[in-house]
Amino acid sequence: MPQGQGTLRPYANFNGEEDAKVLRKAMKGLGTDEKAITEVLGSRSNQQRMDIKNRFKTMYGKDLLDELKSELGGEFKDLCIALMKTPTELDCEELREAMSGAGTDERALIEILCTRTNREIQDIRTFYKTKYQRDLEKDLMSETSGHFRRLLVSMSMGNRIENQPVDRAKAKRDATELYQAGEKKVGTDESTFNQILCSQSYEQLRVVFVEYKNLSKKGLDQVIRSEMSGDLESGMLAVYYAVENKHRFFADRLNNAMKGAGTKDRTLIRIIVSRCEIDMVQIKQEFQRQFGKTLDAAIQGDTSGDYQRCLLALIRG
């Protein structure tokens, strides 16, 4: 699968000190200049935004995050706050939020843990422990159960095989094991699915998927749908699509966030902020291919005001 391409790139002729001044002026005195805030935060890379945050505190003795929280409101505030976090910090906060309070946001847990790289997961584990004085694995175990819990714990290890040549003979053996654990069995051996899908490299798994289709004449995603249900089905499908076509997975998530009554703004913000520098070009292409409209048009139809303008800035680049 080709590497992704971000819509948001580092701003040419970047000057963190000047940007800090612009933001200070935008929030000083009566009223707030949201347009100026959007022009800065919506066109700087994450690294540049972190530089602005540090310079702002040095220059004015104030925390930029606190200033944004006090000056802004609604979804625009939530978006700006998300933009002022590092990717690891944002993922940690989203995981913690998904497990806090009444109920668990299983979809958010799946989206983050089933699509991040080993290095990203390991960074999340470390930061989570430092920030919350809690263990991510223990929190996942207390908030989930059964085979779904096992899947998330496996994914939270950040220990998938990487940088190994594809072994076609092994792929055939693994495809046969999956066939015997699902379609050829009364009931389902979920542990076999977990063991293969959570440990092998993406490159290796793509060959396993091909070999499975050769053996069964069905795609493994079809089999997961027929053999599993609920959160486990969603989680296993997320792993499958993260391997097969991660861009389509995120396009589906974005569509679901804007579909029906009400917008799932937290999901919309998290995906756009976390993917705009990685693979938003490909996600936009998949979105149009899957749903027959551009992501721009979907956002314009579902959001408004400064919130909309900032989202569009991030996905247009």
C-alpha positions as protocol buffer text, in pm:
chain_id: "A"
residue {
  index: 1
  type: MET
  ca { x: 0 y: 0 z: 0 }
}
residue {
  index: 2
  type: PRO
  ca { x: 151 y: 340 z: -95 }
}
residue {
  index: 3
  type: GLN
  ca { x: 263 y: 586 z: 168 }
}
residue {
  index: 4
  type: GLY
  ca { x: 16 y: 855 z: 260 }
}
residue {
  index: 5
  type: GLN
  ca { x: 41 y: 1224 z: 189 }
}
residue {
  index: 6
  type: GLY
  ca { x: -76 y: 1500 z: 420 }
}
residue {
  index: 7
  type: THR
  ca { x: -277 y: 1806 z: 319 }
}
residue {
  index: 8
  type: LEU
  ca { x: -113 y: 2016 z: 590 }
}
residue {
  index: 9
  type: ARG
  ca { x: 259 y: 2081 z: 543 }
}
residue {
  index: 10
  type: PRO
  ca { x: 504 y: 2294 z: 740 }
}
residue {
  index: 11
  type: TYR
  ca { x: 436 y: 2663 z: 672 }
}
residue {
  index: 12
  type: ALA
  ca { x: 703 y: 2825 z: 454 }
}
residue {
  index: 13
  type: ASN
  ca { x: 884 y: 3122 z: 611 }
}
residue {
  index: 14
  type: PHE
  ca { x: 756 y: 3020 z: 952 }
}
residue {
  index: 15
  type: ASN
  ca { x: 816 y: 3269 z: 1233 }
}
residue {
  index: 16
  type: GLY
  ca { x: 692 y: 3145 z: 1570 }
}
residue {
  index: 17
  type: GLU
  ca { x: 747 y: 3479 z: 1740 }
}
residue {
  index: 18
  type: GLU
  ca { x: 534 y: 3665 z: 1484 }
}
residue {
  index: 19
  type: ASP
  ca { x: 261 y: 3400 z: 1507 }
}
residue {
  index: 20
  type: ALA
  ca { x: 258 y: 3430 z: 1887 }
}
residue {
  index: 21
  type: LYS
  ca { x: 211 y: 3807 z: 1846 }
}
residue {
  index: 22
  type: VAL
  ca { x: -78 y: 3754 z: 1604 }
}
residue {
  index: 23
  type: LEU
  ca { x: -250 y: 3517 z: 1847 }
}
residue {
  index: 24
  type: ARG
  ca { x: -195 y: 3750 z: 2141 }
}
residue {
  index: 25
  type: LYS
  ca { x: -346 y: 4041 z: 1948 }
}
residue {
  index: 26
  type: ALA
  ca { x: -640 y: 3822 z: 1839 }
}
residue {
  index: 27
  type: MET
  ca { x: -730 y: 3747 z: 2200 }
}
residue {
  index: 28
  type: LYS
  ca { x: -641 y: 4074 z: 2371 }
}
residue {
  index: 29
  type: GLY
  ca { x: -906 y: 4320 z: 2486 }
}
residue {
  index: 30
  type: LEU
  ca { x: -1277 y: 4302 z: 2405 }
}
residue {
  index: 31
  type: GLY
  ca { x: -1381 y: 4044 z: 2147 }
}
residue {
  index: 32
  type: THR
  ca { x: -1176 y: 3775 z: 1978 }
}
residue {
  index: 33
  type: ASP
  ca { x: -1047 y: 3765 z: 1621 }
}
residue {
  index: 34
  type: GLU
  ca { x: -1132 y: 3403 z: 1536 }
}
residue {
  index: 35
  type: LYS
  ca { x: -1033 y: 3454 z: 1173 }
}
residue {
  index: 36
  type: ALA
  ca { x: -674 y: 3540 z: 1273 }
}
residue {
  index: 37
  type: ILE
  ca { x: -660 y: 3235 z: 1501 }
}
residue {
  index: 38
  type: THR
  ca { x: -781 y: 3012 z: 1216 }
}
residue {
  index: 39
  type: GLU
  ca { x: -525 y: 3158 z: 976 }
}
residue {
  index: 40
  type: VAL
  ca { x: -242 y: 3068 z: 1213 }
}
residue {
  index: 41
  type: LEU
  ca { x: -351 y: 2737 z: 1367 }
}
residue {
  index: 42
  type: GLY
  ca { x: -511 y: 2604 z: 1048 }
}
residue {
  index: 43
  type: SER
  ca { x: -195 y: 2642 z: 838 }
}
residue {
  index: 44
  type: ARG
  ca { x: 94 y: 2548 z: 1068 }
}
residue {
  index: 45
  type: SER
  ca { x: 228 y: 2196 z: 1119 }
}
residue {
  index: 46
  type: ASN
  ca { x: 206 y: 2032 z: 1461 }
}
residue {
  index: 47
  type: GLN
  ca { x: 573 y: 2096 z: 1527 }
}
residue {
  index: 48
  type: GLN
  ca { x: 530 y: 2463 z: 1434 }
}
residue {
  index: 49
  type: ARG
  ca { x: 225 y: 2493 z: 1661 }
}
residue {
  index: 50
  type: MET
  ca { x: 426 y: 2349 z: 1950 }
}
residue {
  index: 51
  type: ASP
  ca { x: 693 y: 2611 z: 1883 }
}
residue {
  index: 52
  type: ILE
  ca { x: 430 y: 2887 z: 1888 }
}
residue {
  index: 53
  type: LYS
  ca { x: 294 y: 2754 z: 2218 }
}
residue {
  index: 54
  type: ASN
  ca { x: 641 y: 2765 z: 2378 }
}
residue {
  index: 55
  type: ARG
  ca { x: 720 y: 3111 z: 2240 }
}
residue {
  index: 56
  type: PHE
  ca { x: 383 y: 3246 z: 2355 }
}
residue {
  index: 57
  type: LYS
  ca { x: 455 y: 3142 z: 2714 }
}
residue {
  index: 58
  type: THR
  ca { x: 807 y: 3285 z: 2700 }
}
residue {
  index: 59
  type: MET
  ca { x: 690 y: 3616 z: 2555 }
}
residue {
  index: 60
  type: TYR
  ca { x: 374 y: 3674 z: 2761 }
}
residue {
  index: 61
  type: GLY
  ca { x: 403 y: 3451 z: 3069 }
}
residue {
  index: 62
  type: LYS
  ca { x: 69 y: 3295 z: 2979 }
}
residue {
  index: 63
  type: ASP
  ca { x: -28 y: 2948 z: 2862 }
}
residue {
  index: 64
  type: LEU
  ca { x: -165 y: 2962 z: 2506 }
}
residue {
  index: 65
  type: LEU
  ca { x: -391 y: 2664 z: 2573 }
}
residue {
  index: 66
  type: ASP
  ca { x: -551 y: 2839 z: 2870 }
}
residue {
  index: 67
  type: GLU
  ca { x: -597 y: 3158 z: 2665 }
}
residue {
  index: 68
  type: LEU
  ca { x: -771 y: 2968 z: 2385 }
}
residue {
  index: 69
  type: LYS
  ca { x: -995 y: 2790 z: 2636 }
}
residue {
  index: 70
  type: SER
  ca { x: -1104 y: 3119 z: 2793 }
}
residue {
  index: 71
  type: GLU
  ca { x: -1152 y: 3311 z: 2467 }
}
residue {
  index: 72
  type: LEU
  ca { x: -1321 y: 3053 z: 2243 }
}
residue {
  index: 73
  type: GLY
  ca { x: -1633 y: 2840 z: 2264 }
}
residue {
  index: 74
  type: GLY
  ca { x: -1809 y: 2540 z: 2114 }
}
residue {
  index: 75
  type: GLU
  ca { x: -1661 y: 2308 z: 1856 }
}
residue {
  index: 76
  type: PHE
  ca { x: -1416 y: 2574 z: 1734 }
}
residue {
  index: 77
  type: LYS
  ca { x: -1261 y: 2582 z: 2081 }
}
residue {
  index: 78
  type: ASP
  ca { x: -1243 y: 2200 z: 2089 }
}
residue {
  index: 79
  type: LEU
  ca { x: -1071 y: 2198 z: 1749 }
}
residue {
  index: 80
  type: CYS
  ca { x: -815 y: 2463 z: 1849 }
}
residue {
  index: 81
  type: ILE
  ca { x: -739 y: 2281 z: 2175 }
}
residue {
  index: 82
  type: ALA
  ca { x: -683 y: 1956 z: 1980 }
}
residue {
  index: 83
  type: LEU
  ca { x: -449 y: 2140 z: 1743 }
}
residue {
  index: 84
  type: MET
  ca { x: -235 y: 2251 z: 2038 }
}
residue {
  index: 85
  type: LYS
  ca { x: -158 y: 1894 z: 2151 }
}
residue {
  index: 86
  type: THR
  ca { x: 116 y: 1666 z: 2019 }
}
residue {
  index: 87
  type: PRO
  ca { x: -19 y: 1358 z: 1834 }
}
residue {
  index: 88
  type: THR
  ca { x: 73 y: 1134 z: 2130 }
}
residue {
  index: 89
  type: GLU
  ca { x: -90 y: 1367 z: 2382 }
}
residue {
  index: 90
  type: LEU
  ca { x: -408 y: 1389 z: 2175 }
}
residue {
  index: 91
  type: ASP
  ca { x: -431 y: 1010 z: 2141 }
}
residue {
  index: 92
  type: CYS
  ca { x: -379 y: 965 z: 2516 }
}
residue {
  index: 93
  type: GLU
  ca { x: -646 y: 1218 z: 2603 }
}
residue {
  index: 94
  type: GLU
  ca { x: -890 y: 1060 z: 2358 }
}
residue {
  index: 95
  type: LEU
  ca { x: -826 y: 712 z: 2501 }
}
residue {
  index: 96
  type: ARG
  ca { x: -874 y: 838 z: 2856 }
}
residue {
  index: 97
  type: GLU
  ca { x: -1192 y: 1022 z: 2759 }
}
residue {
  index: 98
  type: ALA
  ca { x: -1323 y: 707 z: 2588 }
}
residue {
  index: 99
  type: MET
  ca { x: -1287 y: 514 z: 2916 }
}
residue {
  index: 100
  type: SER
  ca { x: -1400 y: 786 z: 3160 }
}
residue {
  index: 101
  type: GLY
  ca { x: -1744 y: 833 z: 3307 }
}
residue {
  index: 102
  type: ALA
  ca { x: -2050 y: 623 z: 3238 }
}
residue {
  index: 103
  type: GLY
  ca { x: -2008 y: 390 z: 2942 }
}
residue {
  index: 104
  type: THR
  ca { x: -1711 y: 332 z: 2716 }
}
residue {
  index: 105
  type: ASP
  ca { x: -1658 y: 471 z: 2365 }
}
residue {
  index: 106
  type: GLU
  ca { x: -1546 y: 145 z: 2211 }
}
residue {
  index: 107
  type: ARG
  ca { x: -1530 y: 294 z: 1861 }
}
residue {
  index: 108
  type: ALA
  ca { x: -1270 y: 552 z: 1970 }
}
residue {
  index: 109
  type: LEU
  ca { x: -1061 y: 281 z: 2140 }
}
residue {
  index: 110
  type: ILE
  ca { x: -1075 y: 71 z: 1824 }
}
residue {
  index: 111
  type: GLU
  ca { x: -993 y: 362 z: 1594 }
}
residue {
  index: 112
  type: ILE
  ca { x: -681 y: 464 z: 1785 }
}
residue {
  index: 113
  type: LEU
  ca { x: -538 y: 130 z: 1901 }
}
residue {
  index: 114
  type: CYS
  ca { x: -604 y: -59 z: 1577 }
}
residue {
  index: 115
  type: THR
  ca { x: -451 y: 198 z: 1339 }
}
residue {
  index: 116
  type: ARG
  ca { x: -136 y: 333 z: 1508 }
}
residue {
  index: 117
  type: THR
  ca { x: 217 y: 207 z: 1439 }
}
residue {
  index: 118
  type: ASN
  ca { x: 424 y: 18 z: 1697 }
}
residue {
  index: 119
  type: ARG
  ca { x: 623 y: 331 z: 1777 }
}
residue {
  index: 120
  type: GLU
  ca { x: 308 y: 541 z: 1815 }
}
residue {
  index: 121
  type: ILE
  ca { x: 152 y: 284 z: 2050 }
}
residue {
  index: 122
  type: GLN
  ca { x: 467 y: 261 z: 2262 }
}
residue {
  index: 123
  type: ASP
  ca { x: 480 y: 642 z: 2287 }
}
residue {
  index: 124
  type: ILE
  ca { x: 112 y: 643 z: 2389 }
}
residue {
  index: 125
  type: ARG
  ca { x: 173 y: 384 z: 2665 }
}
residue {
  index: 126
  type: THR
  ca { x: 461 y: 586 z: 2810 }
}
residue {
  index: 127
  type: PHE
  ca { x: 283 y: 922 z: 2792 }
}
residue {
  index: 128
  type: TYR
  ca { x: -42 y: 778 z: 2933 }
}
residue {
  index: 129
  type: LYS
  ca { x: 145 y: 649 z: 3239 }
}
residue {
  index: 130
  type: THR
  ca { x: 321 y: 983 z: 3290 }
}
residue {
  index: 131
  type: LYS
  ca { x: 13 y: 1200 z: 3242 }
}
residue {
  index: 132
  type: TYR
  ca { x: -243 y: 998 z: 3434 }
}
residue {
  index: 133
  type: GLN
  ca { x: -30 y: 782 z: 3666 }
}
residue {
  index: 134
  type: ARG
  ca { x: -232 y: 493 z: 3529 }
}
residue {
  index: 135
  type: ASP
  ca { x: -151 y: 187 z: 3321 }
}
residue {
  index: 136
  type: LEU
  ca { x: -321 y: 184 z: 2979 }
}
residue {
  index: 137
  type: GLU
  ca { x: -344 y: -196 z: 2968 }
}
residue {
  index: 138
  type: LYS
  ca { x: -509 y: -213 z: 3313 }
}
residue {
  index: 139
  type: ASP
  ca { x: -758 y: 57 z: 3216 }
}
residue {
  index: 140
  type: LEU
  ca { x: -847 y: -129 z: 2897 }
}
residue {
  index: 141
  type: MET
  ca { x: -895 y: -451 z: 3094 }
}
residue {
  index: 142
  type: SER
  ca { x: -1125 y: -282 z: 3345 }
}
residue {
  index: 143
  type: GLU
  ca { x: -1339 y: -114 z: 3076 }
}
residue {
  index: 144
  type: THR
  ca { x: -1380 y: -403 z: 2828 }
}
residue {
  index: 145
  type: SER
  ca { x: -1437 y: -777 z: 2842 }
}
residue {
  index: 146
  type: GLY
  ca { x: -1407 y: -1108 z: 2662 }
}
residue {
  index: 147
  type: HIS
  ca { x: -1240 y: -1145 z: 2325 }
}
residue {
  index: 148
  type: PHE
  ca { x: -1277 y: -772 z: 2257 }
}
residue {
  index: 149
  type: ARG
  ca { x: -1064 y: -705 z: 2566 }
}
residue {
  index: 150
  type: ARG
  ca { x: -801 y: -948 z: 2437 }
}
residue {
  index: 151
  type: LEU
  ca { x: -795 y: -774 z: 2100 }
}
residue {
  index: 152
  type: LEU
  ca { x: -740 y: -429 z: 2253 }
}
residue {
  index: 153
  type: VAL
  ca { x: -476 y: -554 z: 2496 }
}
residue {
  index: 154
  type: SER
  ca { x: -292 y: -720 z: 2205 }
}
residue {
  index: 155
  type: MET
  ca { x: -307 y: -400 z: 2002 }
}
residue {
  index: 156
  type: SER
  ca { x: -196 y: -188 z: 2299 }
}
residue {
  index: 157
  type: MET
  ca { x: 134 y: -379 z: 2322 }
}
residue {
  index: 158
  type: GLY
  ca { x: 272 y: -206 z: 2010 }
}
residue {
  index: 159
  type: ASN
  ca { x: 459 y: -523 z: 1929 }
}
residue {
  index: 160
  type: ARG
  ca { x: 348 y: -617 z: 1577 }
}
residue {
  index: 161
  type: ILE
  ca { x: 623 y: -776 z: 1365 }
}
residue {
  index: 162
  type: GLU
  ca { x: 783 y: -514 z: 1139 }
}
residue {
  index: 163
  type: ASN
  ca { x: 1053 y: -502 z: 869 }
}
residue {
  index: 164
  type: GLN
  ca { x: 1057 y: -871 z: 787 }
}
residue {
  index: 165
  type: PRO
  ca { x: 1036 y: -1015 z: 436 }
}
residue {
  index: 166
  type: VAL
  ca { x: 702 y: -1164 z: 335 }
}
residue {
  index: 167
  type: ASP
  ca { x: 683 y: -1541 z: 385 }
}
residue {
  index: 168
  type: ARG
  ca { x: 427 y: -1679 z: 140 }
}
residue {
  index: 169
  type: ALA
  ca { x: 441 y: -2033 z: 280 }
}
residue {
  index: 170
  type: LYS
  ca { x: 360 y: -1900 z: 627 }
}
residue {
  index: 171
  type: ALA
  ca { x: 82 y: -1686 z: 480 }
}
residue {
  index: 172
  type: LYS
  ca { x: -76 y: -2001 z: 333 }
}
residue {
  index: 173
  type: ARG
  ca { x: -50 y: -2178 z: 669 }
}
residue {
  index: 174
  type: ASP
  ca { x: -203 y: -1881 z: 851 }
}
residue {
  index: 175
  type: ALA
  ca { x: -486 y: -1857 z: 595 }
}
residue {
  index: 176
  type: THR
  ca { x: -561 y: -2227 z: 651 }
}
residue {
  index: 177
  type: GLU
  ca { x: -560 y: -2176 z: 1028 }
}
residue {
  index: 178
  type: LEU
  ca { x: -805 y: -1886 z: 996 }
}
residue {
  index: 179
  type: TYR
  ca { x: -1027 y: -2095 z: 766 }
}
residue {
  index: 180
  type: GLN
  ca { x: -1033 y: -2381 z: 1015 }
}
residue {
  index: 181
  type: ALA
  ca { x: -1093 y: -2144 z: 1308 }
}
residue {
  index: 182
  type: GLY
  ca { x: -1393 y: -1982 z: 1141 }
}
residue {
  index: 183
  type: GLU
  ca { x: -1580 y: -2111 z: 840 }
}
residue {
  index: 184
  type: LYS
  ca { x: -1484 y: -2477 z: 886 }
}
residue {
  index: 185
  type: LYS
  ca { x: -1570 y: -2482 z: 1256 }
}
residue {
  index: 186
  type: VAL
  ca { x: -1894 y: -2492 z: 1451 }
}
residue {
  index: 187
  type: GLY
  ca { x: -1857 y: -2173 z: 1649 }
}
residue {
  index: 188
  type: THR
  ca { x: -1546 y: -1958 z: 1612 }
}
residue {
  index: 189
  type: ASP
  ca { x: -1196 y: -1983 z: 1757 }
}
residue {
  index: 190
  type: GLU
  ca { x: -1150 y: -1608 z: 1813 }
}
residue {
  index: 191
  type: SER
  ca { x: -806 y: -1659 z: 1968 }
}
residue {
  index: 192
  type: THR
  ca { x: -662 y: -1775 z: 1634 }
}
residue {
  index: 193
  type: PHE
  ca { x: -793 y: -1461 z: 1462 }
}
residue {
  index: 194
  type: ASN
  ca { x: -647 y: -1248 z: 1741 }
}
residue {
  index: 195
  type: GLN
  ca { x: -309 y: -1419 z: 1732 }
}
residue {
  index: 196
  type: ILE
  ca { x: -262 y: -1383 z: 1355 }
}
residue {
  index: 197
  type: LEU
  ca { x: -422 y: -1041 z: 1293 }
}
residue {
  index: 198
  type: CYS
  ca { x: -251 y: -871 z: 1588 }
}
residue {
  index: 199
  type: SER
  ca { x: 102 y: -1005 z: 1551 }
}
residue {
  index: 200
  type: GLN
  ca { x: 195 y: -1025 z: 1182 }
}
residue {
  index: 201
  type: SER
  ca { x: 325 y: -731 z: 979 }
}
residue {
  index: 202
  type: TYR
  ca { x: 85 y: -543 z: 751 }
}
residue {
  index: 203
  type: GLU
  ca { x: 278 y: -665 z: 445 }
}
residue {
  index: 204
  type: GLN
  ca { x: 253 y: -1027 z: 563 }
}
residue {
  index: 205
  type: LEU
  ca { x: -117 y: -995 z: 644 }
}
residue {
  index: 206
  type: ARG
  ca { x: -199 y: -861 z: 298 }
}
residue {
  index: 207
  type: VAL
  ca { x: -61 y: -1185 z: 155 }
}
residue {
  index: 208
  type: VAL
  ca { x: -257 y: -1385 z: 417 }
}
residue {
  index: 209
  type: PHE
  ca { x: -576 y: -1209 z: 298 }
}
residue {
  index: 210
  type: VAL
  ca { x: -502 y: -1302 z: -64 }
}
residue {
  index: 211
  type: GLU
  ca { x: -429 y: -1663 z: 31 }
}
residue {
  index: 212
  type: TYR
  ca { x: -749 y: -1677 z: 236 }
}
residue {
  index: 213
  type: LYS
  ca { x: -956 y: -1564 z: -62 }
}
residue {
  index: 214
  type: ASN
  ca { x: -784 y: -1825 z: -281 }
}
residue {
  index: 215
  type: LEU
  ca { x: -877 y: -2092 z: -25 }
}
residue {
  index: 216
  type: SER
  ca { x: -1228 y: -1983 z: 72 }
}
residue {
  index: 217
  type: LYS
  ca { x: -1347 y: -1769 z: -222 }
}
residue {
  index: 218
  type: LYS
  ca { x: -1458 y: -1519 z: 44 }
}
residue {
  index: 219
  type: GLY
  ca { x: -1282 y: -1210 z: 172 }
}
residue {
  index: 220
  type: LEU
  ca { x: -1172 y: -1230 z: 536 }
}
residue {
  index: 221
  type: ASP
  ca { x: -1383 y: -921 z: 610 }
}
residue {
  index: 222
  type: GLN
  ca { x: -1694 y: -1115 z: 501 }
}
residue {
  index: 223
  type: VAL
  ca { x: -1595 y: -1399 z: 730 }
}
residue {
  index: 224
  type: ILE
  ca { x: -1537 y: -1166 z: 1027 }
}
residue {
  index: 225
  type: ARG
  ca { x: -1886 y: -1020 z: 973 }
}
residue {
  index: 226
  type: SER
  ca { x: -2050 y: -1362 z: 964 }
}
residue {
  index: 227
  type: GLU
  ca { x: -1846 y: -1519 z: 1248 }
}
residue {
  index: 228
  type: MET
  ca { x: -1836 y: -1230 z: 1498 }
}
residue {
  index: 229
  type: SER
  ca { x: -2061 y: -959 z: 1634 }
}
residue {
  index: 230
  type: GLY
  ca { x: -2063 y: -640 z: 1839 }
}
residue {
  index: 231
  type: ASP
  ca { x: -1742 y: -470 z: 1948 }
}
residue {
  index: 232
  type: LEU
  ca { x: -1524 y: -771 z: 1858 }
}
residue {
  index: 233
  type: GLU
  ca { x: -1655 y: -764 z: 1501 }
}
residue {
  index: 234
  type: SER
  ca { x: -1591 y: -387 z: 1480 }
}
residue {
  index: 235
  type: GLY
  ca { x: -1243 y: -427 z: 1623 }
}
residue {
  index: 236
  type: MET
  ca { x: -1141 y: -715 z: 1398 }
}
residue {
  index: 237
  type: LEU
  ca { x: -1278 y: -530 z: 1094 }
}
residue {
  index: 238
  type: ALA
  ca { x: -1081 y: -221 z: 1197 }
}
residue {
  index: 239
  type: VAL
  ca { x: -762 y: -428 z: 1204 }
}
residue {
  index: 240
  type: TYR
  ca { x: -853 y: -581 z: 867 }
}
residue {
  index: 241
  type: TYR
  ca { x: -918 y: -242 z: 703 }
}
residue {
  index: 242
  type: ALA
  ca { x: -616 y: -80 z: 869 }
}
residue {
  index: 243
  type: VAL
  ca { x: -410 y: -346 z: 692 }
}
residue {
  index: 244
  type: GLU
  ca { x: -603 y: -363 z: 365 }
}
residue {
  index: 245
  type: ASN
  ca { x: -685 y: 7 z: 320 }
}
residue {
  index: 246
  type: LYS
  ca { x: -635 y: 238 z: 618 }
}
residue {
  index: 247
  type: HIS
  ca { x: -747 y: 540 z: 414 }
}
residue {
  index: 248
  type: ARG
  ca { x: -1084 y: 380 z: 347 }
}
residue {
  index: 249
  type: PHE
  ca { x: -1121 y: 299 z: 716 }
}
residue {
  index: 250
  type: PHE
  ca { x: -1079 y: 667 z: 811 }
}
residue {
  index: 251
  type: ALA
  ca { x: -1306 y: 779 z: 525 }
}
residue {
  index: 252
  type: ASP
  ca { x: -1579 y: 551 z: 664 }
}
residue {
  index: 253
  type: ARG
  ca { x: -1526 y: 690 z: 1014 }
}
residue {
  index: 254
  type: LEU
  ca { x: -1553 y: 1048 z: 886 }
}
residue {
  index: 255
  type: ASN
  ca { x: -1872 y: 967 z: 695 }
}
residue {
  index: 256
  type: ASN
  ca { x: -2027 y: 804 z: 1001 }
}
residue {
  index: 257
  type: ALA
  ca { x: -1935 y: 1109 z: 1211 }
}
residue {
  index: 258
  type: MET
  ca { x: -2137 y: 1333 z: 977 }
}
residue {
  index: 259
  type: LYS
  ca { x: -2420 y: 1094 z: 894 }
}
residue {
  index: 260
  type: GLY
  ca { x: -2771 y: 1120 z: 1036 }
}
residue {
  index: 261
  type: ALA
  ca { x: -2895 y: 1356 z: 1305 }
}
residue {
  index: 262
  type: GLY
  ca { x: -2619 y: 1545 z: 1482 }
}
residue {
  index: 263
  type: THR
  ca { x: -2248 y: 1546 z: 1412 }
}
residue {
  index: 264
  type: LYS
  ca { x: -2001 y: 1340 z: 1615 }
}
residue {
  index: 265
  type: ASP
  ca { x: -1767 y: 1638 z: 1642 }
}
residue {
  index: 266
  type: ARG
  ca { x: -1517 y: 1469 z: 1871 }
}
residue {
  index: 267
  type: THR
  ca { x: -1458 y: 1197 z: 1610 }
}
residue {
  index: 268
  type: LEU
  ca { x: -1446 y: 1450 z: 1326 }
}
residue {
  index: 269
  type: ILE
  ca { x: -1190 y: 1666 z: 1507 }
}
residue {
  index: 270
  type: ARG
  ca { x: -974 y: 1372 z: 1619 }
}
residue {
  index: 271
  type: ILE
  ca { x: -945 y: 1219 z: 1273 }
}
residue {
  index: 272
  type: ILE
  ca { x: -882 y: 1542 z: 1084 }
}
residue {
  index: 273
  type: VAL
  ca { x: -626 y: 1671 z: 1335 }
}
residue {
  index: 274
  type: SER
  ca { x: -446 y: 1337 z: 1363 }
}
residue {
  index: 275
  type: ARG
  ca { x: -440 y: 1254 z: 988 }
}
residue {
  index: 276
  type: CYS
  ca { x: -403 y: 1593 z: 815 }
}
residue {
  index: 277
  type: GLU
  ca { x: -21 y: 1567 z: 813 }
}
residue {
  index: 278
  type: ILE
  ca { x: -8 y: 1193 z: 742 }
}
residue {
  index: 279
  type: ASP
  ca { x: -252 y: 1071 z: 474 }
}
residue {
  index: 280
  type: MET
  ca { x: -544 y: 1313 z: 436 }
}
residue {
  index: 281
  type: VAL
  ca { x: -489 y: 1335 z: 57 }
}
residue {
  index: 282
  type: GLN
  ca { x: -563 y: 961 z: 25 }
}
residue {
  index: 283
  type: ILE
  ca { x: -847 y: 973 z: 281 }
}
residue {
  index: 284
  type: LYS
  ca { x: -1017 y: 1247 z: 75 }
}
residue {
  index: 285
  type: GLN
  ca { x: -978 y: 1037 z: -241 }
}
residue {
  index: 286
  type: GLU
  ca { x: -1132 y: 734 z: -67 }
}
residue {
  index: 287
  type: PHE
  ca { x: -1412 y: 947 z: 74 }
}
residue {
  index: 288
  type: GLN
  ca { x: -1512 y: 1067 z: -271 }
}
residue {
  index: 289
  type: ARG
  ca { x: -1479 y: 716 z: -416 }
}
residue {
  index: 290
  type: GLN
  ca { x: -1695 y: 560 z: -144 }
}
residue {
  index: 291
  type: PHE
  ca { x: -1962 y: 826 z: -96 }
}
residue {
  index: 292
  type: GLY
  ca { x: -1978 y: 1014 z: -428 }
}
residue {
  index: 293
  type: LYS
  ca { x: -1905 y: 1355 z: -277 }
}
residue {
  index: 294
  type: THR
  ca { x: -1598 y: 1541 z: -160 }
}
residue {
  index: 295
  type: LEU
  ca { x: -1498 y: 1560 z: 204 }
}
residue {
  index: 296
  type: ASP
  ca { x: -1500 y: 1940 z: 161 }
}
residue {
  index: 297
  type: ALA
  ca { x: -1867 y: 1930 z: 59 }
}
residue {
  index: 298
  type: ALA
  ca { x: -1958 y: 1697 z: 346 }
}
residue {
  index: 299
  type: ILE
  ca { x: -1793 y: 1928 z: 601 }
}
residue {
  index: 300
  type: GLN
  ca { x: -1957 y: 2235 z: 445 }
}
residue {
  index: 301
  type: GLY
  ca { x: -2296 y: 2066 z: 472 }
}
residue {
  index: 302
  type: ASP
  ca { x: -2249 y: 1955 z: 830 }
}
residue {
  index: 303
  type: THR
  ca { x: -2059 y: 2234 z: 1010 }
}
residue {
  index: 304
  type: SER
  ca { x: -2053 y: 2614 z: 1015 }
}
residue {
  index: 305
  type: GLY
  ca { x: -1863 y: 2929 z: 1109 }
}
residue {
  index: 306
  type: ASP
  ca { x: -1504 y: 2942 z: 1230 }
}
residue {
  index: 307
  type: TYR
  ca { x: -1517 y: 2571 z: 1311 }
}
residue {
  index: 308
  type: GLN
  ca { x: -1594 y: 2490 z: 948 }
}
residue {
  index: 309
  type: ARG
  ca { x: -1330 y: 2733 z: 816 }
}
residue {
  index: 310
  type: CYS
  ca { x: -1057 y: 2579 z: 1030 }
}
residue {
  index: 311
  type: LEU
  ca { x: -1152 y: 2220 z: 939 }
}
residue {
  index: 312
  type: LEU
  ca { x: -1146 y: 2311 z: 569 }
}
residue {
  index: 313
  type: ALA
  ca { x: -807 y: 2481 z: 608 }
}
residue {
  index: 314
  type: LEU
  ca { x: -664 y: 2160 z: 754 }
}
residue {
  index: 315
  type: ILE
  ca { x: -793 y: 1931 z: 478 }
}
residue {
  index: 316
  type: ARG
  ca { x: -719 y: 2168 z: 188 }
}
residue {
  index: 317
  type: GLY
  ca { x: -363 y: 2255 z: 289 }
}
